[in-house]
Amino acid sequence: MPVTNPWLEGPAPTKRLDREVLEERILNLLSSQNMCVLATIGNEGPLATPVRYFHLDFTIIFTADPRSPKIRNLGTDPRVSVGVFAPLVGQASSRGAQIFGHARIIGATEDDHEYFWQAVRWQSDHVERSRPISEPPSETLGVVTADRIVYTEHWLRRDGFAPRQFWRREEFLDGFGADHRPTP
C-alpha cells in the first residue's frame, strides 16, 4: 500500500530543537492563530473556554467580562493552561501548543492596562459594536505569561526531531520556583 508520509512510521525521534528555533516555531503558531482554549479551575471544578487571543511574545492576552466564570475562577486560582492549535488535516499537520502559566486580571484603571491593550486589535470590535474608535478601550484583560510550553508538531519528524518539544521560562525562576519576571 502506498504511504503518504513514510517518515511518520515507527518510533518518534527524540532529538531536541535549539531553543531559538523552538521559540520561532512557537511564535509562528501563536501569530498564525487567534483562538485558544483557556482552562481554569474554580469552586465548581475545571472550565475550558474558547477565547480569541492576542499575544506579545509568550504572553497571551484576551478580553473578558469581569463577571464571567473564567474571570471568577482566575480570581480564585490564577493557574491556567491554554491550548492553541492549527487546523488538523491529518497526522502530518498536527501542530499545537499547551501553555502553562499564571493569569493576571487587569482592569481599565490599572497601570499596565494601556500597555497590553496595544497588542489587542480592538478597533474592529468597536466598529462591530457601533462604538466610535475614538473611544478608548475599557474592557477587562486577562494576561497569561507562559512559564512552560509543550509544543507539538509532527512535521518535525521529517528532519529527525521529536514531534513534542518543551520550552520553559527558566531564566525567570530561581531554584525554588520563585518568579522573577520583569513587569512591563
HUTA-V369854 format. One line per field, one symbol per residue. ss: DSSP state (2 for helix, 1 for strand, 0 for the rest). Layout:
BEGIN
ss: ???
END
This chain:
BEGIN
ss: 0000022200000010002222222222222200111111110011111111011100111111000022222222001111111000002220111111111111000000222220000022222200000000000111111111111112222220100111110222100000100000
END
